C-alpha cells in the first residue's frame, strides 16, 4: 500500500515535470510579491529574483534527472538483452 502511495510522488514524464515546475513558479512569484511588499526597493527586488531563480535551477535539475533516468533505463535494457 505504501509503495502505491509512493509512486504518486514520482515524476515519470516531461509533462508531469513541467506541471510541477509551473506550480513552483506560481508559488515563487507569489512569495516574491510578498518580499516586494515587505522589503520595498532594491532588497525586495533581489529577493524576488532569488525566488524565481531558484525555480529555474530546480526545473533544470528535474529535467536533467528525467533524461538521466531514461538513459540509465535504456542502458540496463541493452545490458540485459546482451547478457541473454
C-alpha positions as a Markdown table, in Angstrom:
| # | Residue | x | y | z |
|---|---|---|---|---|
| 1 | Unk | 0.0 | 0.0 | 0.0 |
| 2 | Unk | 2.8 | 2.4 | 0.9 |
| 3 | Unk | 4.5 | 1.5 | -2.4 |
| 4 | Unk | 1.4 | 2.5 | -4.4 |
| 5 | Unk | 1.2 | 5.8 | -2.5 |
| 6 | Unk | 4.9 | 6.4 | -3.0 |
| 7 | Unk | 4.5 | 6.0 | -6.8 |
| 8 | Unk | 2.2 | 9.1 | -6.8 |
| 9 | Unk | 5.2 | 11.2 | -5.9 |
| 10 | Unk | 7.5 | 10.0 | -8.7 |
| 11 | Unk | 7.9 | 12.3 | -11.7 |
| 12 | Unk | 7.7 | 10.0 | -14.8 |
| 13 | Unk | 7.2 | 12.2 | -17.8 |
| 14 | Unk | 8.3 | 15.6 | -19.1 |
| 15 | Unk | 4.6 | 16.7 | -18.9 |
| 16 | Unk | 4.5 | 16.0 | -15.2 |
| 17 | Unk | 7.8 | 17.8 | -14.7 |
| 18 | Unk | 6.5 | 20.9 | -16.5 |
| 19 | Unk | 3.4 | 20.9 | -14.3 |
| 20 | Unk | 5.5 | 20.7 | -11.2 |
| 21 | Unk | 7.8 | 23.5 | -12.5 |
| 22 | Unk | 4.7 | 25.6 | -13.3 |
| 23 | Unk | 3.4 | 25.1 | -9.7 |
| 24 | Unk | 6.8 | 26.0 | -8.3 |
| 25 | Unk | 6.9 | 29.2 | -10.4 |
| 26 | Unk | 3.5 | 30.2 | -9.2 |
| 27 | Unk | 4.4 | 29.8 | -5.6 |
| 28 | Unk | 7.8 | 31.5 | -6.0 |
| 29 | Unk | 6.2 | 34.5 | -7.8 |
| 30 | Unk | 3.6 | 34.8 | -5.0 |
| 31 | Unk | 6.4 | 34.7 | -2.4 |
| 32 | Unk | 8.4 | 37.2 | -4.4 |
| 33 | Unk | 5.4 | 39.6 | -4.3 |
| 34 | Unk | 5.3 | 39.3 | -0.6 |
| 35 | Unk | 9.1 | 40.1 | -0.5 |
| 36 | Unk | 8.4 | 43.2 | -2.7 |
| 37 | Unk | 5.8 | 44.3 | -0.3 |
| 38 | Unk | 7.7 | 43.6 | 2.9 |
| 39 | Unk | 11.1 | 44.9 | 1.6 |
| 40 | Unk | 10.4 | 47.8 | -0.8 |
| 41 | Unk | 13.3 | 48.8 | -3.0 |
| 42 | Unk | 16.3 | 47.0 | -4.2 |
| 43 | Unk | 16.4 | 44.4 | -1.4 |
| 44 | Unk | 12.9 | 43.2 | -2.2 |
| 45 | Unk | 13.7 | 43.0 | -5.9 |
| 46 | Unk | 16.8 | 40.9 | -5.2 |
| 47 | Unk | 14.7 | 38.5 | -3.0 |
| 48 | Unk | 12.1 | 38.3 | -5.8 |
| 49 | Unk | 14.9 | 37.5 | -8.3 |
| 50 | Unk | 16.2 | 34.8 | -5.9 |
| 51 | Unk | 12.9 | 33.1 | -5.6 |
| 52 | Unk | 12.3 | 33.0 | -9.3 |
| 53 | Unk | 15.9 | 32.0 | -10.0 |
| 54 | Unk | 15.5 | 29.0 | -7.6 |
| 55 | Unk | 12.7 | 27.8 | -9.8 |
| 56 | Unk | 14.9 | 27.9 | -12.9 |
| 57 | Unk | 17.6 | 25.9 | -11.1 |
| 58 | Unk | 15.1 | 23.3 | -9.7 |
| 59 | Unk | 13.4 | 23.0 | -13.1 |
| 60 | Unk | 16.7 | 22.3 | -14.9 |
| 61 | Unk | 17.6 | 19.7 | -12.3 |
| 62 | Unk | 14.2 | 18.0 | -12.6 |
| 63 | Unk | 14.5 | 17.8 | -16.4 |
| 64 | Unk | 18.1 | 16.6 | -16.3 |
| 65 | Unk | 17.2 | 13.9 | -13.8 |
| 66 | Unk | 14.4 | 12.7 | -16.1 |
| 67 | Unk | 16.8 | 12.5 | -19.0 |
| 68 | Unk | 19.4 | 10.6 | -16.9 |
| 69 | Unk | 16.8 | 8.1 | -15.7 |
| 70 | Unk | 15.7 | 7.4 | -19.2 |
| 71 | Unk | 19.3 | 6.9 | -20.4 |
| 72 | Unk | 20.0 | 4.5 | -17.5 |
| 73 | Unk | 16.9 | 2.5 | -18.2 |
| 74 | Unk | 17.9 | 2.2 | -21.9 |
| 75 | Unk | 21.5 | 1.1 | -20.9 |
| 76 | Unk | 20.0 | -1.5 | -18.5 |
| 77 | Unk | 17.7 | -2.8 | -21.2 |
| 78 | Unk | 20.7 | -3.1 | -23.6 |
| 79 | Unk | 22.8 | -4.8 | -21.0 |
| 80 | Unk | 20.0 | -7.3 | -20.2 |
| 81 | Unk | 19.5 | -8.1 | -23.9 |
| 82 | Unk | 23.2 | -8.6 | -24.5 |
| 83 | Unk | 23.7 | -10.9 | -21.5 |
| 84 | Unk | 20.8 | -13.3 | -22.6 |
